[in-house]
Amino acid sequence: MSIASHNTAPSAVHASDEVDGVVVLTLNHPPANALSNSLVSELTTTLETLADGPGTPAVVLTGAGERFFCAGGDIKEAIGFGADSMVERMASFHALLCALEDFARPLVCAVNGWCVGGGIEMALFADMVYASTEARFVFPEINHGMLPAVKGITRVRGVLGDRAARRLLLSGEPLDAFDAETMGIVDQVVEQDDLLTIAMAYARAAAAKPPAVFAALKRALHSGTSRWPVEEQLRVTVADARTVFNDPAARAAREGYHG
């Protein structure tokens, strides 16, 4: 699968051709892959387009270059904003986080350098996060007069726990890749030269799992499901069971089990 664009402006998100069920999305907004309005909009549209197409692929999300995965919100762009423009920006970023959360296929982040603010929020919605030994993680908003999205903060707290979330968000101090792994932001730290290869290998393996099962599990793992009424939990359980047991790939996996 490839993502066609009729926009003549330089793309801030490069989508590779699909190989072995995997598409690599590369944030490409020099010099630091900051989250400009155009990048946020383009990444959201790309994810939604991939999700709506037939045979939705797994996605590996990374950054161009070796210094930055994502520098977070584009402060230079935001300096000229009024409050209304900032509200629109935050609504757009919230929509991006929703697109990441709702992506039903494998989603892997390959953090190749600095991962700042919104970059961490995006990574925490991935199913697996690999980071190079050179990666660094920081929420600097408290020092720069900015705010993370509440959806992102909620995800930070849900993944890392209350004390770690407070430490990260209220201090504005950076973590190296190994501290981020200990805290739970990162699943595995690898050498820079191996980062994309390892991330793509995981994505290929995950893409080979029965898609209906993978999607049902991701939906059940959404943080909001724990607050559903029991009747809604049962309704979704029954609906997903019907889908999975009628799904050819899931049936083949069951029939191929020899344990």
C-alpha positions in Angstrom: 0.0 0.0 0.0 1.2 3.5 -0.7 -0.3 6.9 0.3 -0.9 9.1 -2.7 -0.8 12.9 -2.3 -1.9 15.6 -4.7 -0.4 18.3 -2.4 2.6 20.0 -4.1 4.0 21.3 -0.7 6.8 19.3 0.8 5.5 16.4 2.8 6.1 16.5 6.6 5.3 12.7 6.8 6.9 10.3 4.5 5.1 7.0 4.0 7.0 4.1 2.6 5.6 1.5 0.3 4.1 -1.5 2.1 6.6 -4.4 2.5 5.7 -7.6 4.3 2.6 -6.0 5.7 4.5 -3.0 7.2 4.5 0.7 6.3 7.1 3.0 7.8 5.9 6.6 8.5 8.8 9.0 9.0 8.3 12.4 10.5 10.3 14.7 8.2 10.1 18.3 9.4 13.7 19.7 9.6 15.5 20.5 11.7 13.9 18.7 14.6 10.6 17.1 13.4 8.6 19.5 15.5 4.8 19.1 15.5 3.7 21.9 13.3 0.1 22.2 12.4 0.7 20.8 8.9 2.6 17.7 10.3 -0.1 16.9 12.9 -2.8 17.2 10.2 -0.8 15.1 7.7 0.0 12.4 10.2 -3.6 12.2 11.3 -4.9 11.9 7.8 -2.2 9.3 6.9 -3.1 7.1 9.8 -6.9 7.4 9.1 -6.3 6.6 5.4 -4.3 3.5 6.2 -6.9 2.4 8.8 -9.8 2.8 6.3 -8.2 1.0 3.5 -8.4 -2.8 2.7 -5.7 -4.9 4.3 -4.6 -2.2 6.8 -0.8 -2.6 7.4 1.3 -2.5 10.5 3.0 0.9 11.0 6.5 1.8 12.2 6.7 5.5 13.2 10.1 7.1 13.4 11.8 10.4 12.7 14.1 11.6 9.9 17.8 11.9 10.9 19.5 10.7 14.1 19.1 13.7 16.5 15.3 14.0 16.8 12.4 11.6 16.8 10.1 14.5 17.5 10.8 17.8 19.2 7.2 18.1 20.4 5.0 21.1 19.7 6.5 23.6 17.2 7.2 26.5 19.6 8.4 28.9 16.9 5.1 28.4 15.1 3.1 28.8 18.3 4.8 32.1 19.3 2.5 34.1 17.0 -0.6 32.3 18.1 -3.5 33.8 20.0 -5.5 31.7 22.4 -8.0 30.7 19.7 -5.3 29.4 17.4 -3.8 27.4 20.3 -7.2 25.9 21.0 -7.4 24.8 17.4 -3.9 23.4 17.6 -4.7 21.4 20.8 -7.9 20.0 19.2 -5.9 18.9 16.2 -3.3 17.2 18.3 -6.0 15.5 20.4 -7.4 14.1 17.1 -4.0 12.7 16.3 -3.7 10.9 19.6 -7.2 9.5 19.0 -6.1 8.2 15.5 -3.0 6.6 17.2 -5.2 5.0 19.9 -7.8 3.8 17.5 -5.3 2.3 15.0 -6.4 -1.4 15.0 -3.2 -2.9 13.6 0.3 -3.1 15.1 1.8 0.3 15.8 5.5 0.5 16.6 7.6 3.5 17.5 11.3 3.6 16.7 12.6 6.6 18.7 15.9 7.6 17.0 16.8 10.7 19.0 15.2 13.4 21.2 11.6 12.6 22.0 10.0 15.7 23.4 6.6 16.5 24.8 4.0 15.4 22.2 6.6 12.9 20.9 6.3 11.0 24.2 2.5 11.3 24.1 2.5 9.7 20.6 5.0 7.0 21.6 2.9 5.9 24.6 0.0 5.1 22.3 2.2 2.6 20.4 2.0 -1.1 21.0 5.8 -1.4 21.2 8.5 1.3 21.7 12.1 0.8 20.7 14.6 3.5 21.4 18.2 4.0 20.3 20.9 4.4 23.0 21.1 8.0 21.9 17.4 8.8 22.6 16.4 11.3 25.2 12.9 12.0 26.7 11.6 15.2 28.2 8.3 17.0 28.8 9.6 20.7 28.7 6.2 22.3 28.6 6.4 23.5 32.2 9.5 25.5 31.3 8.2 26.8 28.0 4.7 28.1 28.8 3.0 25.3 26.9 0.7 22.4 27.9 0.5 18.7 26.9 -2.9 17.4 25.8 -5.0 16.1 28.7 -5.5 12.9 26.6 -1.7 12.6 26.5 -1.3 13.3 30.2 -3.9 10.7 31.0 -2.0 8.2 28.9 1.3 9.1 30.7 -0.3 8.5 34.1 -2.0 5.3 33.0 1.2 3.8 31.5 3.8 5.1 34.0 1.7 5.5 37.2 1.0 8.7 39.2 4.4 9.3 40.8 6.4 8.7 37.6 4.0 10.9 35.7 4.4 13.7 38.2 8.2 13.4 38.1 8.2 13.6 34.3 5.6 16.3 33.8 6.3 18.7 36.7 10.1 18.6 36.6 10.8 19.3 32.9 14.0 17.3 33.3 15.2 14.9 30.6 15.7 11.1 30.9 18.2 9.0 28.9 16.9 6.0 27.0 17.8 3.5 29.8 15.9 5.6 32.5 13.0 5.8 30.1 13.1 2.0 29.8 13.1 1.6 33.5 10.2 4.1 33.9 8.1 2.2 31.2 8.2 4.7 28.3 10.4 2.4 26.3 10.1 -1.4 25.9 13.7 -2.0 24.7 16.8 0.1 24.1 18.9 -0.9 21.0 21.9 0.4 19.1 21.1 3.2 16.7 22.2 1.2 13.7 19.8 -1.7 14.6 16.8 0.4 15.6 14.7 0.4 12.4 15.6 -3.2 11.6 14.5 -4.4 15.0 11.3 -2.3 15.0 10.4 -3.6 11.5 11.0 -7.2 12.5 8.6 -6.8 15.4 6.0 -5.1 13.2 6.3 -7.9 10.6 5.8 -10.5 13.2 2.8 -8.7 14.7 1.3 -8.1 11.3 1.3 -11.8 10.7 -1.1 -12.4 13.7 -4.8 -12.7 12.9 -5.9 -9.1 12.3 -9.3 -9.6 13.9 -7.8 -11.0 17.1 -5.2 -8.2 17.2 -7.9 -5.5 16.7 -10.1 -7.0 19.4 -7.3 -7.1 21.9 -6.2 -3.5 21.2 -9.8 -2.4 21.7 -10.1 -4.2 25.0 -6.8 -2.7 26.2 -8.0 0.9 25.7 -7.9 2.6 29.0 -11.6 3.6 28.8 -12.9 0.0 28.7 -12.3 -0.4 32.4 -15.0 2.2 33.1 -17.6 0.7 30.8 -20.7 -0.7 32.4 -20.7 -4.5 32.6 -23.4 -4.7 30.0 -21.3 -2.8 27.5 -18.3 -5.1 28.3 -20.4 -8.1 27.6 -21.8 -6.7 24.4 -18.4 -6.0 23.0 -17.1 -9.4 24.2 -19.9 -11.2 22.4 -19.5 -9.1 19.2 -15.8 -9.6 19.1 -16.1 -13.3 19.7 -18.5 -13.6 16.8 -16.1 -11.6 14.5 -13.0 -13.6 15.6 -14.7 -17.0 15.2 -16.0 -16.1 11.8 -12.6 -14.7 10.7 -10.7 -16.9 8.2 -7.2 -15.9 9.5 -8.2 -16.6 13.1 -9.8 -19.9 12.1 -6.6 -20.9 10.3 -4.6 -20.1 13.5 -6.8 -22.3 15.6 -6.7 -25.1 13.1 -3.0 -24.9 12.9 -2.5 -25.2 16.6 -0.7 -28.4 17.6 0.0 -27.8 21.3 
